[in-house]
Structure formats: C-alpha cells, structure tokens
Amino acid sequence: MNNKTQDRLAQALRTNLLKRKNQQRSRIESGPEVEHRNNFFHQTDQKFFVNIRLTPNSKQNGIQGLYISAEAQIYLKISVRAVPENGQANDALIRFMASEFCVPKTHITIVKGETSRFKTLLFSSVDFLILNQKFTDLAKHHAIEH
C-alpha cells in the first residue's frame, strides 16, 4: 500500500469511529431511559425496575450503597455470600431483596444481566407506592461511589 491509500484508509476509519461515537451518544442521551438514568429505580405502568450491582462471594449479605458507572448509570450495590456458580448468587440476591423489602420471592425477576454483576430486577404485583418510598429513603441514606 502506498502512503495515499494508507491516509485514505486511516481517515475513513476515523470518520467511521466518530459516527459510531455520535450514534452511541445520541442513544444514551435520548429515549425513555434518560429520565431514569439519575436514579437506580423507576416505575412504568405496572412494573417496578431496580438496577443492581451485585458483589457475590462476600463476607455478608447487605446493601453497600450506590454505585455510578462510567455511563452515568446509578446502581444499588448489593453483596451476597453465595458464589457466582449455577445461579446461586442470583438466587441469593432475590432472597435478600425479598426479605429486605418484604416482597414475595415469586414477585422478583432478573430481567437483565443473568451472568453479569450489573442486573436489572423487575418487581411485579407489589405495592409500588410503598416500594418507591423504601427505595427513595434508601437513596437518601447512601452516598454515590464512582
């Protein structure tokens, strides 16, 4: 390849990368998720969602505070003693959330992040006003960690 061809190729790659970044930025900064990005929970019609950052294999089960990702998404930090094998940590998370927020285990589902430490839980068939108040109080009492 000569220098002109290399320069054209490099310019095309830079242009393509800039387009992708702009597309990602516009997807991040628009849409229904934007209004919920500043909180780790949100409610739609009959659904209540909570973003979780799970730490398995911890010394104890508990709420460790709030976490903000590089994408400016806020998560509730939860630690569980269970190991991340065969869904044990996910089961422990659901048991912990059910007992902590007085919700039946059958009303909590992992809708995103089965194998990731970043998860989204769906609470269904529960009193959303009470749940909203509990999570609002929780957000007031925990600092955000980057």
N, C-alpha and C positions, 0 to 999 in steps of 0.2 A: 504494500500500500504506500502511496506517496503521501506527502505532507498535506496536500489539499484534501484528499479523501479522509485522512485522519481528522483534520479540522472539522470537516462537514459532519462526520460521524459523532465527534465529541459535542458539537453544537446541537445536533439532533437529540442526543442523549440528555443534555442539559435542559432543552426545551421540554422533552417528554417528562423529565423529573419535576420540573416546575408545574406543568399541567396537573400531574398527579397530586402534588402537594396542595395546589389550589382546590382540586376536587375534594380531597380529604378534608381540608379546612372548611369548605362550604358545607359538606355533610355534617361536620362536627358542630358548626355554628348555626345550623338551621334545623328545623324539624321539631317534632313534639318532645324529643328528649332534652332540648335546651333548657326549658323551664324547670326540668327536674335535675339538671346537672349540678345545681348548687345544694342538693340535698341527697342523702343516701337512701331516701324512701320517697315513694309517690303513689298516688291512687288514681285509678281510672274508674270507669263505670262501676263494676262490681269486683274489681281486683285491686290488691294492695301489693306493691313490689318493694323489696328491700335489697340493696346492694351490699354484699358481704365480701370481706377479705378474710379468708379462713387460714388460720395457722394450726395445722394438725401436729400431733405428737408433742403437745405442750405439757407443762407440769400440772396445769389445772384448766378446767373449763371456765370460760369467762369472757366478758366484754372488755376489750383492751383499749377502747377509744375509737376515734375516727381516723381515717387514712385518706389522703388525696393523691390520686395518681398523676402521672405526667400529663395525662389528657384532661386534667382538671375534673375528674370524676371522683365523687366522695363515696367512701365505703365505710361500713361499720366493721371494725376489726373484732373478730371472734376467735378465741383459741379453744381447741378441744384436745383432750388427752388421746383420743383414738388416732391410730396410724392411718395414713392415706393409702390403704390397700383394700381392694374389693369393696369399695364404697363405705368402709367403716367410718371414716371421718365425716362423710356426708350424712350418714345415719346419726352420728353423734351431734352434728350441727342441728339437724331437725329436732332431735330430742331436747337439746339445750334450748333452742328457740321456743319450742312448745312449752317447756316448763317455765322459762323466764318470762314469757308474755301471756301465759295462761290460755293457750290455744291448743286444741287437739292436734296431735301429730298428723292426722289424716288431712288437715286443712292447710298444710305447708308442703310446697313442692319446689324443687330446684328446677327452674325453667332455663337457666343459662349457666354454663361453667361446671358441668358434672366432674370434669377432670382437671379443672383449673382451681387456683386458690381464690380467684375472683369469681363470685357467684351472684346470681340474682334469684331471690326466693319470691315465690308467689304465695300470699296468704289469701285463702278464699273462704267464703261463708263464715266470716267473723264480723264483729262489731268494729267497723272501720273508724268510727269516731274515737273509741277508746284506744285502739291500736295507734292511730295518728297521734293522740295525746301522749301516749307512752314513748313513742319514738321522738316526738318533739322535745319532751323533757330530757330524754337520753342525749339528744344532740346538744342541748344547752349545757349539760354537765361534763361533756368530753371535749377536749381540745383536738384540733386537727393536726395530724403529723404528716409530714411530706416524706 
